[in-house]
């Protein structure tokens, strides 16, 4: 976690071992997290913004805009990732069901996006504040220079006191509505890592992560998750909504991206007025997913959690141990196979022999070169390639553990 002056520090202590808790954590932990959260990313889901008749809920937009303004008034910087373009477009066009083909989805999103941002801007104007729209694609986050440019733009907008409102560019991103980022939950996690924001708040239409079926009155909200393991992932069924794509599974995936980089995540109900204020007061609202380990550098966040891998490398058990637990670089001798077409400098997924990814890194060799040197000792590289500028396929400085 980071102090308010931007310096890194060890994560806050958490109660021992249990991955989940259904009793409230000590208020002190939440209060310390809230105090350290000088920069907050808030994601609002489509279902939070949708009335029962399927139209955009202007009253809810106004209420949320007021709450976001109040957060900024406390001296914190706030970035909003908001779904709702398709919902707003459906309302404007009088559609009862979300289109299923890409062309119609993009057209509906184009109609709705202006309506959505206009609604936020009008609501914020009542408080003397401005909305700033940013529409992103995966290419913006995948390309290192564009990634840094997005970061600089966001930080400058925050200097002006504007509220950046981010959505994926549905109208031009060919794969977005078929799950490029996957949904805005994971886009929000990517923005959290981009800005190194200490806290990500995911507002949905549920009170948090439940220990059973949310429709079962016996189920309880899990107050705190200290580790996103298989027992937690099994609690999330795939989302099923006529208006939104992101279910609890995508929220946990987003939480993994953010917590693995050293930030905290809270999943809470966006329909309840005052949720954000209660979170920032340290109250046990929703489900807190606690940061894992120390914060990760900006560059390693981009390598491990933002840039899309161009291929995969499969490692033997010894290489997995060396990279995963001993802090070693990846050498050719430990590679037993590879997939994909990639060049030197591309990001590749690093996997065990069964194909389970546990790291990502920048490769020093192309896919063709690796196919020729895999399994070889470093002193054999020059004879095989006629050159050997690197002993490592992936140097430790260019590698991030992801799971």
C-alpha positions in Angstrom: 0.0 0.0 0.0 1.0 3.7 -0.4 1.0 6.5 2.1 -0.7 9.7 1.1 2.7 11.1 0.0 3.1 8.3 -2.5 5.7 6.3 -0.7 5.4 2.5 -0.7 4.9 0.6 2.5 4.1 -2.9 3.6 0.5 -3.9 3.3 -1.7 -3.5 6.4 -1.8 -6.6 8.7 -4.8 -8.8 8.3 -6.3 -11.5 10.5 -4.6 -14.8 10.3 -5.1 -17.2 7.5 -8.8 -17.5 6.8 -9.5 -16.6 3.2 -13.0 -15.4 4.0 -14.8 -13.9 7.0 -18.5 -13.3 7.5 -17.9 -11.3 10.7 -16.8 -7.7 10.5 -13.1 -7.0 10.5 -11.9 -4.4 13.0 -12.9 -1.0 11.9 -9.2 0.1 12.1 -8.2 -1.9 9.1 -10.9 -0.4 6.9 -10.2 3.1 8.3 -6.5 2.7 7.5 -7.3 1.5 4.0 -9.7 4.5 3.5 -7.1 7.0 4.9 -4.4 5.7 2.6 -6.7 5.8 -0.5 -5.7 9.2 -1.8 -6.7 8.1 -5.3 -9.7 5.9 -5.9 -11.1 4.2 -9.0 -14.9 3.6 -8.8 -16.6 1.3 -11.3 -20.4 1.6 -11.7 -22.2 -1.3 -13.4 -25.0 -1.1 -15.9 -27.5 -2.6 -13.5 -26.9 0.2 -11.0 -27.8 2.8 -13.6 -30.9 1.0 -15.1 -34.5 1.5 -14.1 -37.0 -1.4 -14.1 -38.2 -0.3 -17.5 -34.7 -0.6 -19.0 -34.1 3.2 -19.3 -31.2 5.1 -17.9 -32.0 6.0 -14.3 -31.2 9.8 -14.3 -32.0 10.1 -10.6 -29.4 7.4 -9.8 -26.8 9.1 -12.0 -27.4 12.4 -10.2 -27.1 10.8 -6.8 -23.9 9.0 -7.7 -22.4 12.2 -9.2 -23.1 14.0 -5.9 -21.4 11.2 -3.9 -18.4 11.3 -6.3 -18.2 15.0 -5.9 -18.3 14.7 -2.1 -15.3 12.3 -2.3 -13.3 14.8 -4.4 -14.2 17.5 -1.8 -12.4 15.5 0.8 -9.1 16.0 -1.1 -9.1 12.6 -2.8 -8.7 12.1 -6.5 -11.4 10.0 -8.1 -11.6 8.3 -11.5 -14.9 6.7 -12.7 -15.3 3.7 -14.9 -18.9 3.6 -15.9 -20.9 1.1 -17.9 -24.3 2.0 -19.2 -23.7 3.2 -22.8 -25.7 0.3 -24.3 -28.4 0.7 -21.6 -28.7 4.4 -22.4 -28.9 3.7 -26.1 -31.5 1.0 -25.6 -33.7 3.5 -23.8 -33.2 6.2 -26.4 -34.0 3.8 -29.2 -37.0 2.2 -27.4 -35.4 -1.3 -27.4 -36.6 -3.9 -24.9 -33.7 -6.4 -25.4 -30.0 -6.0 -25.8 -28.9 -6.7 -29.4 -26.8 -9.7 -29.9 -24.9 -8.9 -33.1 -21.9 -6.6 -33.0 -23.0 -4.0 -35.5 -26.3 -3.3 -33.6 -24.5 -3.3 -30.3 -22.0 -0.8 -31.5 -24.8 1.4 -33.0 -26.8 1.3 -29.8 -23.6 2.1 -27.8 -22.9 5.1 -30.0 -26.4 6.5 -29.4 -26.2 5.9 -25.7 -22.6 7.0 -24.9 -23.4 10.7 -25.5 -26.5 10.4 -23.4 -24.6 8.8 -20.5 -21.8 11.3 -20.4 -24.2 14.2 -20.8 -26.2 12.9 -17.8 -23.1 12.8 -15.7 -21.9 16.2 -16.8 -25.2 17.9 -16.0 -25.3 16.2 -12.6 -21.7 17.3 -11.8 -22.3 20.8 -13.1 -24.7 21.4 -10.2 -21.6 21.1 -8.0 -19.3 23.2 -10.2 -17.5 20.2 -11.6 -16.9 18.8 -15.1 -17.0 15.3 -16.6 -14.2 14.3 -18.9 -14.9 11.4 -21.3 -12.2 8.8 -22.2 -13.0 5.9 -24.5 -10.4 3.2 -24.5 -9.6 0.1 -26.4 -7.2 -2.8 -25.5 -4.7 -1.4 -28.0 -4.5 1.8 -25.9 -3.5 -0.2 -22.8 -1.4 -2.8 -24.8 0.9 -0.4 -26.5 3.4 0.9 -23.9 3.6 4.5 -25.3 -0.2 4.9 -25.6 -0.6 3.3 -22.1 1.6 6.0 -20.6 -0.1 8.7 -22.6 -3.5 7.6 -21.1 -1.9 7.8 -17.7 -0.6 11.3 -18.3 -4.0 12.5 -19.6 -5.8 11.1 -16.5 -3.4 12.7 -14.1 -3.7 16.1 -15.8 -7.5 15.9 -15.7 -7.3 15.2 -12.0 -5.1 18.3 -11.6 -7.9 20.3 -13.2 -10.4 18.8 -10.7 -12.4 17.2 -13.4 -14.0 13.7 -13.0 -12.6 11.4 -15.7 -15.3 9.0 -16.9 -13.9 5.9 -18.7 -15.6 3.4 -20.8 -14.4 0.9 -23.4 -14.8 2.3 -26.9 -17.7 0.1 -27.8 -18.3 1.7 -31.2 -14.8 0.9 -32.7 -13.4 -2.0 -30.6 -14.3 -4.9 -32.8 -13.9 -7.5 -30.0 -15.0 -5.4 -27.0 -18.7 -6.3 -26.9 -17.6 -9.9 -27.4 -15.3 -9.5 -24.3 -12.0 -7.8 -25.1 -11.2 -6.4 -21.6 -13.9 -8.9 -20.7 -16.1 -6.2 -19.2 -15.7 -2.9 -17.4 -14.8 -4.6 -14.1 -11.5 -5.7 -15.6 -11.1 -2.4 -17.4 -11.4 -0.7 -14.0 -8.7 -3.0 -12.6 -6.5 -2.1 -15.5 -7.0 1.6 -14.8 -6.3 1.0 -11.1 -3.0 -0.5 -12.0 -2.3 2.2 -14.6 -2.7 4.9 -11.9 -1.4 2.8 -8.9 -4.6 3.7 -7.1 -4.7 2.2 -3.6 -8.4 1.4 -3.7 -10.8 0.1 -6.4 -14.5 0.2 -5.6 -16.8 -2.0 -7.7 -20.4 -0.9 -7.4 -23.0 -3.5 -8.4 -26.6 -4.5 -7.6 -25.6 -6.9 -4.9 -24.3 -6.2 -1.4 -21.0 -8.1 -2.0 -19.7 -11.6 -2.3 -22.0 -14.1 -0.6 -21.0 -17.4 1.0 -23.8 -19.1 -0.9 -26.6 -18.4 -3.3 -27.4 -14.7 -3.0 -31.1 -15.5 -3.3 -30.9 -17.9 -0.3 -31.9 -15.9 2.8 -29.4 -18.1 4.8 -26.5 -16.8 2.7 -24.3 -14.0 4.2 -22.1 -11.4 2.7 -18.4 -12.2 3.2 -17.0 -9.2 4.9 -13.3 -9.8 4.1 -11.3 -11.9 1.6 -7.7 -12.2 2.4 -6.8 -14.5 -0.6 -8.6 -15.1 -3.9 -8.2 -18.9 -4.1 -10.3 -21.7 -5.5 -12.7 -21.6 -2.6 -13.5 -18.0 -3.3 -13.7 -18.4 -7.1 -16.2 -21.3 -6.7 -18.6 -18.9 -5.0 -19.1 -16.9 -8.2 -21.4 -18.1 -10.9 -21.1 -16.6 -14.4 -23.1 -13.4 -14.7 -26.5 -13.5 -16.4 -28.1 -10.2 -17.2 -30.2 -8.7 -19.9 -28.4 -5.3 -19.5 -24.9 -6.1 -18.2 -22.0 -8.4 -18.9 -20.2 -8.4 -15.6 -21.2 -10.9 -12.9 -19.4 -11.8 -9.7 -16.9 -14.0 -11.6 -15.6 -11.0 -13.5 -15.5 -8.9 -10.3 -13.3 -11.5 -8.7 -11.0 -11.6 -11.8 -10.8 -7.8 -11.6 -10.1 -8.0 -7.9 -7.3 -10.5 -8.5 -5.6 -8.1 -11.0 -5.7 -5.3 -8.5 -4.9 -7.1 -5.3 -2.0 -9.0 -6.9 -0.4 -5.6 -7.7 -0.8 -4.6 -4.1 -4.1 -2.6 -4.0 -7.3 -3.1 -2.1 -10.8 -3.8 -3.7 -14.3 -3.4 -2.3 -17.4 -4.9 -3.9 -20.5 -3.1 -2.7 -24.1 -2.2 -3.6 -24.4 0.8 -5.8 -28.1 1.1 -5.3 -27.8 2.1 -1.6 -27.3 5.9 -1.1 -24.2 6.8 0.8 -22.3 3.6 0.0 -19.1 5.5 -1.0 -19.2 7.8 2.0 -19.6 4.7 4.3 -16.7 3.0 2.6 -14.4 6.0 3.1 -15.5 6.2 6.7 -14.1 2.8 7.2 -17.5 1.1 7.8 -17.8 -2.7 7.0 -19.6 -2.2 3.7 -19.7 -4.9 1.1 -16.8 -7.3 0.6 -13.2 -6.1 1.1 -10.6 -8.0 -0.9 -7.2 -7.3 0.7 -4.0 -6.4 -1.2 -1.5 -9.2 -1.6 2.0 -8.3 -0.8 3.8 -5.1 -1.5 2.8 -2.8 -4.3 4.2 -3.7 -7.8 6.0 -1.1 -9.9 4.1 0.6 -12.7 6.2 -1.2 -15.4 5.7 -4.6 -13.9 2.0 -4.0 -13.6 1.9 -3.3 -17.3 3.8 -6.5 -18.1 1.9 -8.7 -15.8 -1.7 -7.4 -15.8 -2.3 -5.1 -18.8 -0.4 -6.0 -21.9 -1.9 -8.9 -23.8 0.5 -12.0 -24.2 1.5 -12.8 -27.7 2.3 -16.4 -26.9 3.0 -18.9 -24.2 6.0 -20.7 -22.9 5.7 -24.1 -21.1 8.3 -24.8 -18.4 9.5 -28.0 -16.7 9.0 -28.3 -12.9 12.5 -27.1 -12.0 12.1 -24.0 -14.1 8.7 -23.3 -12.5 10.3 -23.5 -9.0 13.2 -21.3 -10.0 11.0 -18.5 -11.5 8.1 -18.8 -9.1 9.7 -19.3 -5.7 13.4 -18.5 -6.1 13.3 -15.2 -7.9 15.3 -16.4 -10.9 15.2 -15.4 -14.6 13.9 -17.9 -17.2 16.7 -19.7 -19.0 16.3 -21.8 -22.2 17.1 -25.0 -20.5 13.8 -24.9 -18.5 11.5 -24.4 -21.5 9.8 -27.6 -22.8 7.4 -26.0 -25.4 5.8 -22.8 -26.7 2.8 -21.5 -28.5 2.1 -18.3 -30.5 3.9 -16.0 -32.9 5.9 -13.4 -31.1 9.0 -11.3 -31.5 11.7 -10.1 -29.2 10.2 -7.6 -26.7 6.7 -9.0 -26.8 4.9 -10.1 -23.6 4.6 -13.8 -23.2 2.7 -15.9 -20.7 4.9 -18.2 -18.6 3.2 -21.5 -17.7 3.8 -24.8 -16.0 3.8 -28.0 -18.0 0.0 -28.3 -17.7 -0.5 -24.8 -19.3 -1.4 -23.0 -16.1 -0.1 -19.4 -16.3 1.8 -18.1 -13.2 3.8 -15.2 -14.7 4.3 -12.9 -17.7 7.4 -11.4 -19.1 9.1 -9.6 -22.0 10.9 -12.2 -24.1 14.5 -11.6 -25.4 14.0 -14.0 -28.2 11.4 -14.6 -30.9 9.1 -17.7 -31.1 11.2 -19.2 -33.9 14.5 -18.7 -31.9 13.0 -20.2 -28.7 11.9 -23.2 -30.6 15.5 -23.8 -31.6 17.1 -23.1 -28.2 14.5 -24.5 -25.7 16.1 -27.1 -23.5 19.7 -25.9 -24.2 22.3 -24.7 -21.8 23.3 -21.1 -22.1 26.8 -22.0 -23.4 25.1 -23.7 -26.4 23.1 -20.7 -27.6 25.8 -19.1 -29.8 26.4 -22.3 -31.7 22.7 -22.8 -32.4 21.7 -19.2 -33.2 25.1 -17.9 -34.4 24.6 -15.2 -31.8 23.6 -15.1 -28.2 23.0 -11.6 -26.9 21.1 -12.8 -23.8 21.6 -15.8 -21.5 18.0 -15.4 -20.3 14.9 -15.8 -22.4 13.1 -13.6 -19.9 15.1 -11.6 -17.4 13.8 -11.3 -13.8 13.6 -7.5 -14.1 11.1 -8.0 -17.0 9.0 -10.6 -15.3 5.9 -10.4 -13.1 4.3 -13.2 -11.2 0.5 -13.3 -11.9 -0.7 -16.3 -9.9 
